[in-house]
Amino acid sequence: MLLRFLLLLVPLSCGGCSILDVLGITNGTLHLPLPFSGRSFPDEYNSMEDDRGLAGLRVELSGAIERTFTAEDFPVAPFSVPGRGRVFVEVSLLFNGEPRASGPIAGGQAQWVLEPDRKWTLEFRRSEYPPAPYIPDHPPDQPPDERTEFCSWPTCREYWGFEIAPRFRNYDEEALWMVLQSDVRCPEGEVCF
């Protein structure tokens, strides 16, 4: 009887919540923010409308999450994701509206394992460097499409760099970057940053 009473109250008290949130059983969320627009490097083009930037970005999530987003959908507000399973990401960058490019001008695949009660953020940038601080340098002979690394700070889980077709780059070192971040769980009695 008490459970039925709680179920009736859920729609009244929590319009954007699920019954699992109300009962304290949370899985996690995933957020896809707009790319950082302040140009920390003069050659970055992160515009979702400018073809020199991310106008043709397409992100397809499969596995534990089945969703597809295009540049027009960004920013994507945090949405619920399962606490278990594997997420497969396929990223492509198309030259928006121009027939001179057949197929993607950049793209790649990545994956990660979900964990309970995590707030995930997936960020994108078109630049020489990924959208995150403290990225270790890559050897100069390592091609961008092989740049899959674990990060060196607590909120960053992993990042990937995908090569952009040479004739569509704004400069030689430019790549399409994807960074996966999640909230930090700090063990009791320790200080985390």
C-alpha positions as CSV (number, residue, x, y, z in Angstrom):
1,M,0.0,0.0,0.0
2,L,2.8,2.4,0.9
3,L,4.6,1.7,-2.5
4,R,1.4,2.4,-4.4
5,F,1.1,5.7,-2.5
6,L,4.7,6.6,-3.4
7,L,4.1,5.7,-7.0
8,L,1.1,8.1,-7.1
9,L,3.1,10.9,-5.6
10,V,6.0,10.6,-8.1
11,P,4.4,12.4,-11.0
12,L,3.2,15.2,-8.6
13,S,6.6,15.9,-6.9
14,C,9.2,15.1,-9.5
15,G,8.3,16.0,-13.1
16,G,11.7,15.1,-14.6
17,C,12.6,12.2,-12.4
18,S,12.1,8.5,-12.8
19,I,10.7,6.2,-10.2
20,L,14.3,4.8,-9.7
21,D,15.5,8.3,-8.8
22,V,12.7,8.8,-6.3
23,L,13.5,5.5,-4.6
24,G,17.2,6.3,-4.4
25,I,18.2,3.8,-7.1
26,T,20.2,5.8,-9.6
27,N,22.1,4.6,-12.6
28,G,23.9,7.6,-14.0
29,T,23.7,10.3,-16.6
30,L,25.5,11.3,-19.8
31,H,26.0,14.9,-20.9
32,L,27.2,16.1,-24.3
33,P,28.0,19.8,-23.9
34,L,28.7,22.4,-26.6
35,P,32.4,22.5,-27.5
36,F,34.3,25.1,-25.7
37,S,33.8,28.3,-27.7
38,G,36.5,30.5,-26.2
39,R,39.5,30.2,-28.6
40,S,42.3,29.2,-26.3
41,F,44.3,28.4,-29.4
42,P,44.0,30.7,-32.4
43,D,43.4,27.9,-35.0
44,E,40.5,26.1,-33.2
45,Y,37.2,25.9,-35.0
46,N,34.5,24.5,-32.8
47,S,31.4,26.1,-34.3
48,M,28.5,23.8,-34.8
49,E,27.4,26.0,-37.7
50,D,30.7,26.7,-39.5
51,D,32.0,24.0,-41.9
52,R,35.5,24.7,-40.7
53,G,34.3,23.5,-37.3
54,L,32.0,20.7,-36.1
55,A,28.9,21.6,-38.2
56,G,28.8,18.0,-39.6
57,L,29.4,16.2,-36.3
58,R,27.4,13.0,-35.8
59,V,27.6,10.8,-32.7
60,E,26.0,7.4,-32.6
61,L,25.8,5.6,-29.3
62,S,25.0,1.8,-29.2
63,G,25.2,-1.1,-26.8
64,A,23.8,0.0,-23.4
65,I,22.6,3.3,-24.8
66,E,20.9,3.6,-28.2
67,R,20.9,7.3,-29.3
68,T,22.2,9.3,-32.2
69,F,23.0,13.0,-32.2
70,T,24.0,15.5,-34.9
71,A,25.5,19.0,-34.5
72,E,22.0,20.5,-34.4
73,D,21.2,18.6,-31.2
74,F,24.1,20.0,-29.1
75,P,24.2,20.8,-26.3
76,V,22.6,17.5,-25.1
77,A,21.3,17.9,-21.6
78,P,22.2,15.1,-19.1
79,F,20.0,12.0,-19.7
80,S,19.7,8.8,-17.8
81,V,22.0,5.9,-18.7
82,P,22.2,2.3,-17.2
83,G,24.6,1.6,-14.4
84,R,26.0,-1.4,-16.3
85,G,26.9,-2.4,-19.8
86,R,29.2,-1.1,-22.5
87,V,28.8,2.0,-24.6
88,F,30.0,1.9,-28.2
89,V,30.5,5.3,-29.9
90,E,30.8,6.0,-33.6
91,V,31.8,9.5,-34.4
92,S,31.9,11.1,-37.8
93,L,32.5,14.6,-39.2
94,L,30.9,15.4,-42.5
95,F,31.5,18.4,-44.6
96,N,28.1,20.0,-44.1
97,G,26.1,20.5,-47.3
98,E,29.0,20.3,-49.8
99,P,29.0,17.6,-52.4
100,R,32.8,17.8,-52.8
101,A,33.2,15.4,-49.8
102,S,31.9,11.9,-50.3
103,G,31.6,10.3,-46.9
104,P,33.1,11.5,-43.6
105,I,36.1,13.8,-43.5
106,A,36.9,12.4,-40.0
107,G,35.7,9.6,-37.9
108,G,36.3,6.7,-35.6
109,Q,35.0,4.4,-32.9
110,A,35.5,4.1,-29.2
111,Q,33.9,2.3,-26.3
112,W,33.7,2.4,-22.5
113,V,32.2,0.4,-19.6
114,L,29.4,2.0,-17.6
115,E,29.6,2.2,-13.8
116,P,26.7,2.8,-11.4
117,D,25.9,6.3,-10.2
118,R,28.3,8.1,-12.5
119,K,27.8,11.4,-14.2
120,W,29.5,11.0,-17.6
121,T,30.4,13.9,-20.0
122,L,31.5,13.3,-23.6
123,E,33.3,16.4,-25.1
124,F,34.4,17.1,-28.6
125,R,37.0,19.5,-30.1
126,R,38.5,20.1,-33.4
127,S,42.1,21.2,-32.7
128,E,45.7,20.1,-32.3
129,Y,45.0,19.1,-28.7
130,P,42.0,17.4,-26.9
131,P,39.6,19.6,-24.8
132,A,41.2,18.8,-21.5
133,P,44.2,19.9,-19.3
134,Y,47.2,17.8,-18.5
135,I,47.2,15.6,-21.6
136,P,50.5,13.8,-22.0
137,D,52.4,14.5,-25.3
138,H,52.2,11.9,-28.1
139,P,55.2,10.8,-30.0
140,P,55.4,12.8,-33.2
141,D,55.3,9.6,-35.3
142,Q,52.1,8.4,-33.8
143,P,49.2,9.1,-36.2
144,P,46.1,10.8,-34.7
145,D,43.8,7.9,-35.4
146,E,45.9,5.8,-33.0
147,R,45.7,8.3,-30.2
148,T,43.7,6.5,-27.6
149,E,45.0,7.3,-24.1
150,F,44.0,7.2,-20.5
151,C,44.0,10.6,-18.9
152,S,46.3,11.9,-16.2
153,W,43.7,13.6,-14.0
154,P,40.9,12.1,-12.0
155,T,37.8,13.3,-13.9
156,C,39.1,12.3,-17.3
157,R,38.6,8.6,-18.1
158,E,39.9,8.3,-21.6
159,Y,40.3,10.3,-24.8
160,W,40.6,9.6,-28.5
161,G,41.9,11.5,-31.5
162,F,40.7,11.0,-35.0
163,E,42.5,12.1,-38.1
164,I,40.8,14.7,-40.4
165,A,41.2,14.3,-44.1
166,P,44.1,16.5,-45.1
167,R,42.2,18.8,-47.6
168,F,39.6,19.6,-44.9
169,R,42.0,20.5,-42.1
170,N,42.4,24.1,-41.1
171,Y,46.1,23.4,-40.3
172,D,48.4,20.4,-40.5
173,E,48.1,19.2,-36.9
174,E,44.3,19.5,-36.6
175,A,42.4,16.4,-35.4
176,L,38.9,15.6,-34.1
177,W,39.1,14.9,-30.4
178,M,36.7,13.1,-28.1
179,V,37.2,13.1,-24.3
180,L,35.2,11.0,-21.8
181,Q,35.0,12.4,-18.3
182,S,33.1,11.3,-15.2
183,D,32.7,12.5,-11.7
184,V,35.3,11.6,-9.1
185,R,34.6,9.1,-6.4
186,C,37.0,9.9,-3.5
187,P,37.7,7.2,-1.0
188,E,36.7,8.1,2.6
189,G,39.4,10.1,4.4
190,E,41.2,11.1,1.2
191,V,41.2,14.4,-0.8
192,C,40.6,14.2,-4.5
193,F,40.8,16.8,-7.2
